[in-house]
Amino acid sequence: MRTAEASLERWRRAVVDIMAYNDQAPIPELRWFVNPAAVKALVGGRGSEIGKYLKEEWQDQLDAHHAKYDLRPGHNHARKNIRERVYGDTSPVEDEEE
């Protein structure tokens, strides 16, 4: 069953997982800028809803995290392997319609 609460939890876990991955990444080029597109690629969901969630719940932490590693919005440009990098999983994410 897909519920709004389940989506929020998936997105929360995705943000935590991306940030943890960035903290242990051996070289700067492997880190990810946390944005709606990265979260959607990792766990699915609607980009607009993910963006709203990130802004409302994570903005200050994300700003600090991005500053810590000097990550910019264009950092993820043309990179499509976030699931493989963060979870070691190459299977596609099912897109959900809420």
Secondary structure in CASP SS format (residue, H / E / C, confidence):
PFRMAT SS
TARGET T0000
AUTHOR 0000-0000-0000
METHOD secondary structure of the structure
MODEL  1
M C 1.00
R C 1.00
T C 1.00
A H 1.00
E H 1.00
A H 1.00
S H 1.00
L H 1.00
E H 1.00
R H 1.00
W H 1.00
R H 1.00
R H 1.00
A H 1.00
V H 1.00
V H 1.00
D H 1.00
I H 1.00
M H 1.00
A H 1.00
Y H 1.00
N H 1.00
D H 1.00
Q H 1.00
A C 1.00
P C 1.00
I C 1.00
P H 1.00
E H 1.00
L H 1.00
R C 1.00
W C 1.00
F C 1.00
V C 1.00
N C 1.00
P H 1.00
A H 1.00
A H 1.00
V H 1.00
K H 1.00
A H 1.00
L H 1.00
V H 1.00
G C 1.00
G C 1.00
R C 1.00
G H 1.00
S H 1.00
E H 1.00
I H 1.00
G H 1.00
K H 1.00
Y H 1.00
L H 1.00
K H 1.00
E H 1.00
E H 1.00
W H 1.00
Q H 1.00
D H 1.00
Q H 1.00
L H 1.00
D H 1.00
A H 1.00
H H 1.00
H H 1.00
A H 1.00
K H 1.00
Y C 1.00
D C 1.00
L C 1.00
R C 1.00
P H 1.00
G H 1.00
H H 1.00
N H 1.00
H C 1.00
A C 1.00
R C 1.00
K C 1.00
N C 1.00
I H 1.00
R H 1.00
E H 1.00
R H 1.00
V H 1.00
Y H 1.00
G C 1.00
D C 1.00
T C 1.00
S C 1.00
P C 1.00
V C 1.00
E C 1.00
D C 1.00
E C 1.00
E C 1.00
E C 1.00
END
